[in-house]
């Protein structure tokens, strides 16, 4: 008796239907094998002649479709078409949808993984890390969506499950909000790019060259040589001054001369400064003025622009200006009281 129930539950109702089921099953397998072999051979020949990576991704997707998956799909299709009505077809349909969903998730992950690997070849180490994390996060999200679809297909009430996951997710997020804040801040740094590795930045009272942008912290090499570690979340809350992105450096300096300097000589000092700045390569003269009477000196204010963001270059230029100005004032017998750069 049990064997009769089993045969009625699994096998088609007639010999003819059984023969058709076997034929359909074999046709699906043969069609898959032939199509896969021909497609892979043609695509591999094509990819060897091209420099694009899209065709390589297609090859990887086809190779991810395993024969075992096709056998399950073929068996499910046959059972659904030729099996007894009722629970047999319901189970066959559920297995078919679940298998196709899982294979779609696997193929999607293959595409994402290949795309991330393709982009990572052209990026820095920090960007590769971001791409890797973003790729894994997307893959996990796709697996979660696929799992929910499979469970829904099997008759599980995913609404209550999602609600439960939501409550658990909120609890986890509250417990790890600082870590998540730094993680999202690292993504913000990657996409917004307020600075990059190698940039000289000033954050509050900290300054130095960016050496590494991590998932939780950014490491800066200070001028004194020590490493400064700043949380990404704190970094984005602060005002960041990026000197690497400076197109021109505006320099203001003042100097004072003795009160006994004749008025006629004072009138000619702006022209002396202008000539000195005009003779230096990469410097754009803006202005020079006698702007105030100090306690012990007649004060001049000078502004120029340096077409470089390099600090060493700035110091070299300012040194040349100081020496040239000192020489010119000594030649004119003008006593210098002070010179200050701000």
Residue frames as qw, qx, qy, qz and C-alpha x, y, z in Angstrom:
[[0.000, 0.881, 0.474, 0.000, 0.00, 0.00, 0.00],
 [0.277, -0.795, 0.078, 0.534, 2.65, 2.60, 0.84],
 [0.391, -0.157, 0.590, 0.689, 4.38, 1.97, -2.50],
 [0.216, 0.620, 0.671, 0.345, 1.11, 2.64, -4.36],
 [0.123, -0.937, -0.254, 0.205, 0.63, 5.96, -2.58],
 [0.396, -0.594, 0.322, 0.622, 4.23, 6.90, -3.32],
 [0.374, 0.139, 0.676, 0.620, 3.90, 6.09, -7.02],
 [0.099, 0.795, 0.564, 0.201, 0.68, 8.10, -7.26],
 [0.277, -0.884, -0.095, 0.364, 2.36, 10.98, -5.47],
 [0.346, -0.578, 0.440, 0.594, 5.51, 11.10, -7.64],
 [0.301, -0.029, 0.764, 0.570, 5.04, 9.51, -11.04],
 [0.375, 0.129, -0.296, -0.869, 2.81, 10.55, -13.96],
 [0.706, 0.082, 0.438, -0.551, -0.56, 8.91, -14.30],
 [0.904, 0.386, 0.133, -0.126, 0.24, 7.01, -17.57],
 [0.779, -0.115, 0.356, 0.503, 3.12, 5.41, -19.40],
 [0.452, 0.676, 0.287, 0.505, 2.75, 8.00, -22.18],
 [0.191, -0.962, 0.020, -0.197, 3.03, 10.87, -19.73],
 [0.736, -0.553, 0.279, 0.273, 6.05, 9.21, -18.16],
 [0.719, 0.231, 0.355, 0.551, 7.74, 8.94, -21.56],
 [0.205, 0.855, 0.175, 0.443, 7.00, 12.59, -22.28],
 [0.471, -0.877, 0.101, -0.002, 8.37, 13.62, -18.89],
 [0.778, -0.296, 0.337, 0.440, 11.61, 11.72, -19.48],
 [0.572, 0.508, 0.336, 0.549, 11.90, 13.22, -22.97],
 [0.032, -0.949, -0.080, -0.305, 11.39, 16.78, -21.70],
 [0.646, -0.716, 0.201, 0.171, 13.91, 16.18, -18.91],
 [0.758, -0.051, 0.381, 0.526, 16.54, 14.93, -21.38],
 [0.395, 0.728, 0.289, 0.480, 15.83, 17.72, -23.87],
 [0.248, -0.962, 0.026, -0.108, 16.40, 20.36, -21.17],
 [0.697, -0.553, 0.332, 0.312, 19.69, 18.78, -20.10],
 [0.697, 0.217, 0.424, 0.536, 20.96, 18.29, -23.65],
 [0.227, 0.866, 0.231, 0.381, 19.93, 21.81, -24.70],
 [0.407, -0.903, 0.129, 0.046, 21.68, 23.24, -21.66],
 [0.750, -0.339, 0.387, 0.415, 24.88, 21.26, -22.26],
 [0.594, 0.430, 0.406, 0.545, 25.07, 22.13, -25.97],
 [0.059, 0.935, 0.171, 0.306, 24.16, 25.79, -25.49],
 [0.525, -0.820, 0.172, 0.148, 26.60, 26.22, -22.59],
 [0.751, -0.165, 0.402, 0.497, 29.47, 24.56, -24.47],
 [0.474, 0.579, 0.373, 0.549, 28.92, 26.55, -27.69],
 [0.110, -0.964, -0.125, -0.205, 28.34, 29.85, -25.86],
 [0.605, -0.715, 0.224, 0.270, 31.46, 29.47, -23.71],
 [0.716, 0.037, 0.410, 0.564, 33.64, 28.51, -26.66],
 [0.327, 0.724, 0.330, 0.511, 32.46, 31.44, -28.79],
 [0.274, -0.954, -0.052, -0.108, 32.67, 33.92, -25.92],
 [0.695, -0.548, 0.262, 0.386, 36.17, 32.85, -24.89],
 [0.617, 0.274, 0.389, 0.627, 37.32, 33.25, -28.48],
 [0.096, 0.858, 0.266, 0.428, 35.75, 36.69, -28.55],
 [0.480, -0.875, 0.011, 0.062, 37.15, 37.81, -25.18],
 [0.762, -0.247, 0.248, 0.545, 40.69, 36.88, -26.24],
 [0.443, 0.413, 0.348, 0.715, 40.47, 39.51, -28.97],
 [0.131, -0.840, -0.227, -0.475, 38.97, 42.36, -26.94],
 [0.312, 0.240, -0.511, 0.764, 40.22, 44.57, -24.11],
 [0.500, -0.434, 0.021, -0.749, 36.83, 45.14, -22.48],
 [0.045, -0.159, 0.899, -0.406, 35.84, 43.28, -19.32],
 [0.656, 0.063, 0.180, -0.730, 32.08, 43.03, -19.90],
 [0.802, 0.218, -0.473, -0.293, 32.42, 39.88, -22.01],
 [0.334, 0.247, -0.832, 0.367, 34.59, 38.29, -19.33],
 [0.366, -0.067, 0.556, -0.744, 31.84, 38.91, -16.80],
 [0.793, 0.159, -0.143, -0.570, 29.33, 37.18, -19.09],
 [0.635, 0.264, -0.725, 0.031, 31.61, 34.15, -19.26],
 [0.052, 0.169, -0.783, 0.596, 31.83, 34.03, -15.45],
 [0.593, 0.026, 0.276, -0.756, 28.03, 34.25, -15.15],
 [0.820, 0.206, -0.390, -0.365, 27.55, 31.33, -17.57],
 [0.499, 0.260, -0.784, 0.262, 30.17, 29.28, -15.74],
 [0.225, -0.187, 0.625, -0.723, 28.37, 29.92, -12.44],
 [0.799, 0.043, -0.005, -0.599, 25.32, 28.02, -13.77],
 [0.204, -0.350, 0.914, -0.035, 26.17, 24.50, -12.62],
 [0.416, -0.016, -0.804, -0.424, 24.78, 21.28, -14.07],
 [0.156, -0.268, -0.872, 0.379, 23.29, 20.29, -10.71],
 [0.222, 0.370, 0.276, -0.859, 21.12, 23.42, -10.79],
 [0.446, 0.221, -0.495, -0.712, 19.89, 22.62, -14.29],
 [0.317, -0.098, -0.942, -0.050, 19.05, 19.05, -13.22],
 [0.012, 0.367, 0.700, -0.613, 16.95, 20.37, -10.31],
 [0.326, 0.378, -0.034, -0.866, 15.24, 22.88, -12.60],
 [0.412, 0.133, -0.733, -0.524, 14.55, 20.23, -15.25],
 [0.225, -0.207, -0.937, 0.171, 13.19, 17.78, -12.67],
 [0.122, 0.399, 0.499, -0.759, 10.96, 20.48, -11.16],
 [0.382, 0.306, -0.300, -0.819, 9.62, 21.49, -14.58],
 [0.393, 0.010, -0.867, -0.305, 8.84, 17.88, -15.45],
 [0.133, -0.293, -0.856, 0.404, 7.19, 17.23, -12.08],
 [0.217, 0.393, 0.268, -0.852, 5.12, 20.39, -12.41],
 [0.436, 0.285, -0.435, -0.734, 3.99, 19.60, -15.98],
 [0.622, 0.066, -0.717, -0.308, 3.45, 15.84, -15.76],
 [0.115, 0.031, -0.864, 0.489, 3.15, 15.04, -12.06],
 [0.203, -0.587, -0.783, -0.035, -0.17, 14.37, -10.31],
 [0.112, -0.687, -0.108, -0.710, -2.17, 17.48, -9.49],
 [0.678, -0.698, -0.222, -0.061, -2.07, 18.72, -5.94],
 [0.546, -0.788, 0.213, 0.188, 0.84, 18.68, -3.56],
 [0.787, 0.020, 0.353, 0.506, 3.30, 17.26, -6.11],
 [0.400, 0.669, 0.259, 0.570, 2.96, 20.24, -8.42],
 [0.294, -0.944, -0.029, -0.151, 2.95, 22.66, -5.50],
 [0.715, -0.549, 0.279, 0.331, 6.25, 21.25, -4.22],
 [0.691, 0.259, 0.370, 0.565, 7.72, 21.18, -7.74],
 [0.172, 0.869, 0.194, 0.422, 6.77, 24.83, -8.28],
 [0.470, -0.876, 0.105, 0.019, 8.29, 25.87, -4.93],
 [0.768, -0.287, 0.350, 0.453, 11.54, 24.01, -5.70],
 [0.558, 0.528, 0.347, 0.538, 11.66, 25.55, -9.19],
 [0.017, -0.942, -0.087, -0.324, 11.15, 29.13, -7.98],
 [0.615, -0.753, 0.194, 0.134, 13.56, 28.70, -5.07],
 [0.786, -0.059, 0.356, 0.502, 16.29, 27.21, -7.29],
 [0.418, 0.674, 0.272, 0.544, 15.92, 29.94, -9.92],
 [0.247, -0.953, -0.020, -0.176, 15.99, 32.62, -7.19],
 [0.714, -0.576, 0.271, 0.292, 19.15, 31.21, -5.60],
 [0.706, 0.192, 0.371, 0.572, 20.85, 30.94, -8.98],
 [0.195, 0.860, 0.205, 0.424, 19.86, 34.54, -9.79],
 [0.458, -0.880, 0.123, 0.021, 21.44, 35.64, -6.49],
 [0.779, -0.275, 0.356, 0.438, 24.62, 33.67, -7.25],
 [0.562, 0.494, 0.351, 0.563, 24.85, 35.16, -10.75],
 [0.049, -0.957, -0.104, -0.268, 24.24, 38.68, -9.40],
 [0.606, -0.737, 0.231, 0.190, 27.03, 38.23, -6.87],
 [0.758, 0.060, 0.373, 0.532, 29.36, 37.00, -9.62],
 [0.333, 0.763, 0.254, 0.492, 28.64, 40.19, -11.59],
 [0.309, -0.942, 0.036, -0.127, 29.20, 42.43, -8.56],
 [0.754, -0.490, 0.293, 0.325, 32.41, 40.64, -7.56],
 [0.682, 0.271, 0.363, 0.575, 33.78, 40.84, -11.11],
 [0.152, 0.881, 0.189, 0.406, 32.83, 44.51, -11.45],
 [0.482, -0.866, 0.132, 0.036, 34.49, 45.40, -8.13],
 [0.777, -0.254, 0.357, 0.452, 37.65, 43.49, -9.12],
 [0.541, 0.555, 0.334, 0.537, 37.69, 45.28, -12.49],
 [0.043, -0.942, -0.064, -0.326, 37.38, 48.74, -10.89],
 [0.675, -0.707, 0.133, 0.164, 39.83, 47.97, -8.09],
 [0.804, 0.113, 0.204, 0.546, 42.69, 47.45, -10.57],
 [0.325, 0.647, 0.150, 0.673, 42.58, 51.16, -11.44],
 [0.368, -0.858, -0.070, -0.352, 42.28, 52.52, -7.90],
 [0.064, 0.599, -0.636, 0.483, 44.48, 53.11, -4.85],
 [0.316, -0.039, -0.908, 0.273, 44.66, 50.73, -1.90],
 [0.192, 0.187, 0.535, -0.801, 42.19, 52.81, 0.12],
 [0.575, 0.226, -0.187, -0.764, 39.69, 52.90, -2.74],
 [0.508, 0.094, -0.836, -0.184, 40.06, 49.15, -3.21],
 [0.082, -0.117, -0.840, 0.524, 39.13, 48.67, 0.43],
 [0.396, 0.266, 0.260, -0.840, 36.02, 50.83, 0.01],
 [0.591, 0.233, -0.503, -0.586, 35.01, 49.01, -3.17],
 [0.359, 0.047, -0.929, 0.081, 35.50, 45.65, -1.48],
 [0.095, 0.212, 0.716, -0.659, 33.31, 46.62, 1.47],
 [0.487, 0.307, 0.000, -0.818, 30.64, 48.15, -0.75],
 [0.526, 0.196, -0.721, -0.406, 30.64, 45.04, -2.95],
 [0.236, -0.073, -0.931, 0.268, 30.26, 42.70, 0.03],
 [0.249, 0.253, 0.491, -0.795, 27.49, 44.85, 1.50],
 [0.570, 0.278, -0.270, -0.724, 25.56, 44.70, -1.80],
 [0.460, 0.118, -0.866, -0.158, 26.10, 40.94, -2.01],
 [0.032, -0.150, -0.841, 0.518, 24.77, 40.46, 1.52],
 [0.409, 0.295, 0.211, -0.837, 21.75, 42.61, 0.71],
 [0.578, 0.235, -0.550, -0.555, 21.02, 40.53, -2.41],
 [0.329, 0.009, -0.937, 0.120, 21.32, 37.30, -0.40],
 [0.156, 0.214, 0.650, -0.712, 18.89, 38.66, 2.21],
 [0.535, 0.310, -0.078, -0.782, 16.38, 39.66, -0.47],
 [0.527, 0.199, -0.761, -0.323, 16.77, 36.27, -2.18],
 [0.147, -0.050, -0.920, 0.360, 16.31, 34.42, 1.12],
 [0.339, 0.274, 0.435, -0.788, 13.13, 36.39, 1.86],
 [0.586, 0.297, -0.366, -0.659, 11.78, 35.59, -1.61],
 [0.424, 0.107, -0.897, -0.062, 12.50, 31.88, -1.12],
 [0.017, 0.153, 0.808, -0.569, 10.86, 31.85, 2.32],
 [0.464, 0.297, 0.142, -0.823, 7.85, 33.71, 0.95],
 [0.571, 0.245, -0.617, -0.482, 7.59, 31.15, -1.86],
 [0.346, 0.004, -0.924, 0.166, 7.67, 28.34, 0.73],
 [0.453, -0.620, -0.563, -0.305, 4.73, 29.88, 2.56],
 [0.482, -0.332, -0.447, 0.677, 6.58, 31.61, 5.39],
 [0.037, -0.946, -0.313, -0.072, 5.06, 34.91, 6.59],
 [0.617, 0.179, -0.099, 0.760, 7.99, 37.20, 5.87],
 [0.117, -0.786, -0.117, -0.595, 6.14, 40.32, 7.09],
 [0.694, -0.714, 0.009, -0.089, 6.50, 39.36, 10.73],
 [0.862, -0.084, 0.040, 0.498, 10.03, 38.15, 10.05],
 [0.383, 0.549, 0.055, 0.741, 11.01, 41.51, 8.52],
 [0.370, -0.820, -0.046, -0.435, 9.43, 43.31, 11.48],
 [0.847, -0.505, 0.021, 0.164, 11.47, 41.17, 13.86],
 [0.735, 0.161, 0.072, 0.655, 14.63, 41.79, 11.89],
 [0.109, 0.756, 0.087, 0.640, 13.85, 45.50, 11.94],
 [0.583, -0.789, 0.020, -0.193, 13.60, 45.59, 15.73],
 [0.875, -0.284, 0.113, 0.375, 16.80, 43.57, 16.04],
 [0.576, 0.458, 0.119, 0.666, 18.51, 45.81, 13.53],
 [0.145, -0.867, -0.019, -0.477, 17.56, 48.92, 15.50],
 [0.755, -0.648, 0.091, 0.039, 18.95, 47.38, 18.68],
 [0.829, -0.003, 0.159, 0.537, 22.20, 46.46, 16.96],
 [0.352, 0.676, 0.124, 0.636, 22.45, 49.88, 15.36],
 [0.372, -0.878, 0.023, -0.300, 21.99, 51.61, 18.72],
 [0.834, -0.483, 0.154, 0.217, 24.64, 49.40, 20.30],
 [0.694, -0.051, 0.333, 0.636, 27.13, 50.00, 17.50],
 [0.278, 0.923, 0.267, -0.016, 26.18, 53.53, 16.44],
 [0.213, -0.845, 0.347, 0.348, 29.70, 54.90, 16.88],
 [0.502, -0.176, 0.739, 0.414, 31.23, 52.15, 14.75],
 [0.448, 0.600, 0.630, 0.208, 28.51, 52.54, 12.12],
 [0.073, 0.968, 0.079, -0.229, 28.96, 56.32, 12.22],
 [0.283, -0.652, 0.545, 0.444, 32.66, 55.98, 11.46],
 [0.517, 0.133, 0.780, 0.327, 31.91, 53.40, 8.76],
 [0.355, 0.798, 0.479, 0.086, 29.41, 55.65, 6.98],
 [0.090, -0.927, 0.153, 0.331, 31.79, 58.58, 7.42],
 [0.448, -0.349, 0.666, 0.484, 34.48, 56.59, 5.60],
 [0.442, 0.485, 0.689, 0.308, 32.06, 56.12, 2.70],
 [0.111, 0.959, 0.224, -0.134, 31.29, 59.84, 2.79],
 [0.284, -0.730, 0.416, 0.462, 35.02, 60.61, 2.59],
 [0.494, 0.003, 0.746, 0.447, 35.36, 58.23, -0.36],
 [0.336, 0.656, 0.624, 0.262, 32.45, 59.65, -2.36],
 [0.006, -0.983, -0.164, 0.088, 32.74, 63.34, -1.38],
 [0.764, 0.232, -0.036, 0.601, 36.58, 63.33, -1.46],
 [0.189, -0.982, -0.004, -0.015, 37.32, 66.28, 0.89],
 [0.124, -0.771, 0.616, 0.100, 40.89, 64.98, 0.91],
 [0.943, 0.241, -0.229, -0.036, 42.95, 62.07, -0.36],
 [0.848, -0.356, 0.099, 0.379, 46.08, 60.21, 0.66],
 [0.602, 0.178, 0.145, 0.765, 49.06, 62.56, 0.27],
 [0.025, -0.808, -0.227, -0.543, 47.09, 65.77, 0.91],
 [0.302, 0.016, -0.498, 0.813, 48.30, 68.21, 3.56],
 [0.344, -0.671, -0.488, -0.439, 45.32, 69.10, 5.76],
 [0.028, 0.200, -0.529, 0.825, 44.59, 71.09, 8.90],
 [0.525, -0.508, -0.617, -0.293, 41.84, 69.86, 11.24],
 [0.565, -0.808, -0.167, 0.010, 41.39, 72.01, 14.33],
 [0.245, -0.869, 0.425, 0.070, 44.79, 72.22, 15.98],
 [0.756, -0.143, 0.591, 0.240, 46.06, 69.12, 14.11],
 [0.508, 0.761, -0.231, -0.329, 47.92, 69.35, 10.82],
 [0.446, -0.392, 0.766, 0.246, 49.87, 66.96, 8.63],
 [0.373, 0.314, -0.664, -0.567, 49.90, 64.76, 5.56],
 [0.867, -0.014, 0.201, -0.455, 47.18, 62.12, 5.13],
 [0.046, -0.437, 0.888, 0.135, 48.81, 58.67, 5.10],
 [0.115, -0.147, -0.972, -0.141, 45.84, 56.33, 5.30],
 [0.536, -0.112, 0.031, -0.836, 42.04, 56.53, 5.18],
 [0.045, 0.005, -0.993, 0.110, 40.62, 53.52, 7.00],
 [0.319, -0.488, -0.736, -0.345, 37.12, 52.26, 7.74],
 [0.467, -0.734, -0.461, 0.177, 37.06, 53.77, 11.23],
 [0.362, -0.794, 0.041, 0.487, 39.95, 56.23, 11.39],
 [0.583, 0.766, -0.057, 0.264, 42.17, 58.43, 9.24],
 [0.747, -0.438, 0.026, 0.500, 45.89, 58.58, 9.99],
 [0.275, 0.942, -0.046, 0.189, 47.84, 61.82, 9.54],
 [0.761, -0.045, -0.155, 0.628, 51.61, 62.27, 9.71],
 [0.181, -0.959, -0.145, 0.163, 52.18, 65.48, 11.67],
 [0.386, 0.851, -0.266, 0.239, 54.98, 67.94, 10.92],
 [0.366, -0.708, 0.568, -0.207, 56.80, 66.86, 14.07],
 [0.272, 0.350, -0.888, -0.120, 56.82, 63.28, 12.79],
 [0.306, 0.045, 0.858, -0.410, 54.23, 61.62, 15.02],
 [0.163, -0.275, -0.809, -0.493, 51.15, 59.84, 13.69],
 [0.341, 0.069, 0.364, -0.864, 47.79, 61.44, 14.50],
 [0.069, -0.266, -0.936, -0.219, 44.76, 59.13, 14.43],
 [0.331, 0.107, 0.182, -0.920, 41.36, 60.82, 14.04],
 [0.402, 0.348, 0.831, -0.161, 37.97, 59.06, 13.96],
 [0.149, 0.277, 0.617, 0.722, 36.26, 59.53, 10.60],
 [0.169, -0.771, -0.607, -0.097, 33.06, 60.67, 12.28],
 [0.351, -0.762, -0.125, 0.530, 34.92, 63.39, 14.20],
 [0.395, -0.141, 0.424, 0.803, 36.85, 64.32, 11.09],
 [0.080, 0.482, 0.626, 0.608, 33.76, 65.14, 9.05],
 [0.264, -0.840, -0.463, 0.105, 32.28, 67.17, 11.90],
 [0.416, -0.620, 0.057, 0.663, 35.33, 69.44, 11.95],
 [0.410, 0.882, -0.072, -0.219, 36.39, 72.14, 9.51],
 [0.825, -0.068, 0.360, 0.431, 39.01, 70.73, 7.17],
 [0.198, 0.884, -0.243, -0.346, 41.54, 72.92, 5.38],
 [0.886, 0.136, 0.352, 0.269, 43.08, 71.08, 2.44],
 [0.098, -0.793, 0.313, 0.513, 46.25, 72.81, 1.27],
 [0.461, -0.049, 0.762, 0.452, 46.85, 70.27, -1.52],
 [0.322, 0.652, 0.650, 0.223, 43.82, 71.65, -3.36],
 [0.095, -0.820, -0.056, 0.561, 45.05, 75.21, -3.03],
 [0.662, 0.636, 0.253, 0.305, 45.41, 76.73, -6.49],
 [0.311, 0.653, -0.196, 0.662, 47.15, 79.89, -5.28],
 [0.557, -0.457, -0.484, 0.498, 48.56, 80.79, -1.90],
 [0.007, -0.893, -0.102, -0.438, 47.70, 84.32, -0.77],
 [0.665, -0.185, -0.341, 0.638, 50.56, 85.75, 1.27],
 [0.108, -0.934, -0.090, -0.327, 50.38, 88.89, 3.37],
 [0.706, -0.211, -0.286, 0.613, 53.45, 90.29, 5.04],
 [0.100, -0.982, -0.097, -0.128, 54.23, 93.52, 6.81],
 [0.699, 0.004, -0.192, 0.689, 57.43, 95.38, 7.53],
 [0.194, -0.956, -0.191, 0.111, 58.31, 98.54, 9.33],
 [0.592, 0.413, -0.096, 0.686, 60.95, 101.19, 8.67],
 [0.384, -0.318, -0.382, 0.778, 62.43, 103.87, 10.91],
 [0.064, 0.871, 0.432, -0.226, 60.46, 107.09, 11.53],
 [0.190, -0.719, 0.217, 0.633, 63.38, 109.23, 10.42],
 [0.478, 0.197, 0.681, 0.519, 63.04, 107.95, 6.83],
 [0.101, 0.266, -0.135, -0.949, 62.33, 110.91, 4.50],
 [0.609, 0.432, 0.420, -0.516, 58.84, 111.17, 3.05],
 [0.525, 0.613, -0.408, -0.427, 60.14, 111.09, -0.52],
 [0.112, 0.338, -0.934, -0.013, 61.91, 107.82, 0.22],
 [0.420, 0.156, 0.778, -0.441, 58.76, 106.38, 1.85],
 [0.626, 0.524, 0.059, -0.574, 56.76, 107.16, -1.31],
 [0.483, 0.543, -0.619, -0.297, 59.12, 105.05, -3.42],
 [0.315, -0.279, 0.884, -0.204, 59.05, 101.92, -1.26],
 [0.762, 0.298, 0.449, -0.359, 55.86, 100.38, -2.86],
 [0.658, 0.673, -0.276, -0.194, 57.59, 100.53, -6.27],
 [0.023, 0.572, -0.814, 0.096, 60.68, 98.83, -4.82],
 [0.552, -0.037, 0.774, -0.309, 58.49, 96.00, -3.47],
 [0.761, 0.515, 0.169, -0.356, 56.59, 95.72, -6.75],
 [0.466, 0.695, -0.533, -0.124, 59.82, 95.36, -8.75],
 [0.187, -0.404, 0.875, -0.187, 61.15, 92.71, -6.37],
 [0.645, 0.163, 0.664, -0.341, 57.97, 90.60, -6.57],
 [0.689, 0.632, -0.028, -0.353, 57.66, 91.01, -10.33],
 [0.302, 0.659, -0.682, -0.098, 61.10, 89.52, -10.84],
 [0.343, -0.234, 0.883, -0.218, 60.29, 86.25, -9.03],
 [0.379, 0.028, -0.777, -0.501, 58.92, 83.36, -11.11],
 [0.383, -0.355, -0.852, -0.027, 55.50, 82.04, -10.06],
 [0.152, -0.448, -0.507, 0.721, 54.59, 85.14, -8.02],
 [0.068, 0.665, 0.501, 0.549, 51.66, 87.42, -8.87],
 [0.175, -0.025, -0.329, 0.928, 51.98, 90.87, -7.31],
 [0.111, -0.714, -0.685, -0.094, 48.80, 92.29, -5.79],
 [0.074, -0.923, -0.087, -0.368, 49.59, 95.43, -3.75],
 [0.605, -0.131, -0.381, 0.687, 52.00, 97.23, -1.41],
 [0.138, -0.836, -0.222, -0.482, 50.91, 100.14, 0.81],
 [0.185, 0.183, -0.532, 0.805, 52.17, 102.37, 3.60],
 [0.434, -0.507, -0.643, -0.375, 49.21, 101.58, 5.85],
 [0.562, -0.777, -0.278, -0.057, 49.91, 102.77, 9.40],
 [0.100, 0.713, -0.473, 0.508, 52.06, 104.64, 11.89],
 [0.795, -0.263, -0.528, 0.141, 53.32, 102.18, 14.46],
 [0.562, -0.812, -0.065, 0.141, 54.68, 102.86, 17.90],
 [0.466, -0.642, 0.399, 0.461, 58.24, 102.73, 16.63],
 [0.349, -0.078, 0.713, 0.603, 57.98, 102.33, 12.85],
 [0.504, 0.389, -0.158, -0.755, 56.25, 103.30, 9.63],
 [0.574, 0.013, 0.815, -0.081, 54.35, 100.14, 8.65],
 [0.409, 0.346, -0.534, -0.654, 53.91, 98.73, 5.14],
 [0.723, 0.096, 0.627, -0.274, 51.54, 95.94, 4.10],
 [0.239, 0.420, -0.698, -0.528, 52.26, 93.74, 1.06],
 [0.789, 0.154, 0.509, -0.307, 50.06, 91.10, -0.60],
 [0.308, 0.465, -0.685, -0.468, 51.08, 88.67, -3.33],
 [0.925, 0.060, 0.184, -0.328, 49.91, 85.33, -4.70],
 [0.170, -0.473, 0.841, 0.201, 52.13, 82.28, -5.12],
 [0.778, 0.245, -0.288, -0.502, 51.05, 79.91, -7.89],
 [0.524, 0.184, -0.823, 0.122, 51.91, 76.79, -5.91],
 [0.741, -0.558, -0.122, -0.353, 50.47, 74.89, -2.95],
 [0.826, 0.023, -0.404, 0.393, 53.85, 73.52, -1.89],
 [0.463, -0.879, -0.080, 0.080, 54.89, 74.91, 1.49],
 [0.698, -0.317, 0.234, 0.598, 58.62, 74.50, 0.85],
 [0.396, 0.475, 0.382, 0.687, 58.24, 76.47, -2.38],
 [0.195, -0.911, -0.260, -0.255, 56.44, 79.21, -0.43],
 [0.618, -0.717, 0.060, 0.317, 59.26, 79.40, 2.13],
 [0.643, 0.016, 0.330, 0.691, 61.87, 79.57, -0.64],
 [0.198, 0.685, 0.367, 0.597, 60.02, 82.41, -2.36],
 [0.364, -0.913, -0.163, -0.090, 59.48, 84.33, 0.87],
 [0.700, -0.473, 0.150, 0.514, 63.15, 83.96, 1.70],
 [0.502, 0.287, 0.357, 0.734, 64.10, 85.37, -1.72],
 [0.054, -0.845, -0.317, -0.428, 61.72, 88.29, -1.16],
 [0.566, -0.803, -0.076, 0.170, 63.14, 89.00, 2.29],
 [0.677, -0.253, 0.235, 0.650, 66.72, 88.97, 1.06],
 [0.349, 0.475, 0.394, 0.705, 65.94, 91.13, -1.97],
 [0.217, -0.891, -0.287, -0.277, 63.95, 93.59, 0.14],
 [0.641, -0.676, 0.011, 0.365, 66.71, 93.82, 2.75],
 [0.604, 0.002, 0.312, 0.734, 69.29, 94.45, 0.03],
 [0.165, 0.660, 0.398, 0.616, 67.15, 97.12, -1.65],
 [0.372, -0.898, -0.211, -0.103, 66.40, 98.94, 1.62],
 [0.675, -0.510, 0.114, 0.520, 70.04, 98.86, 2.69],
 [0.499, 0.259, 0.362, 0.743, 71.04, 100.23, -0.70],
 [0.043, -0.755, -0.311, -0.575, 68.56, 103.09, -0.21],
 [0.222, 0.193, -0.545, 0.785, 69.90, 103.56, 3.35],
 [0.606, -0.421, -0.135, -0.662, 66.51, 102.78, 4.89],
 [0.066, -0.270, 0.856, -0.436, 66.58, 101.25, 8.34],
 [0.625, -0.237, -0.625, -0.403, 64.25, 98.23, 8.71],
 [0.405, -0.426, 0.507, -0.630, 62.61, 97.82, 12.11],
 [0.564, -0.019, 0.793, -0.229, 60.74, 94.51, 11.51],
 [0.473, 0.183, -0.602, -0.617, 59.31, 92.17, 8.86],
 [0.443, 0.007, 0.795, -0.414, 56.45, 89.81, 9.64],
 [0.336, 0.007, -0.748, -0.572, 54.61, 87.26, 7.43],
 [0.475, 0.062, 0.621, -0.620, 51.03, 86.30, 8.27]]
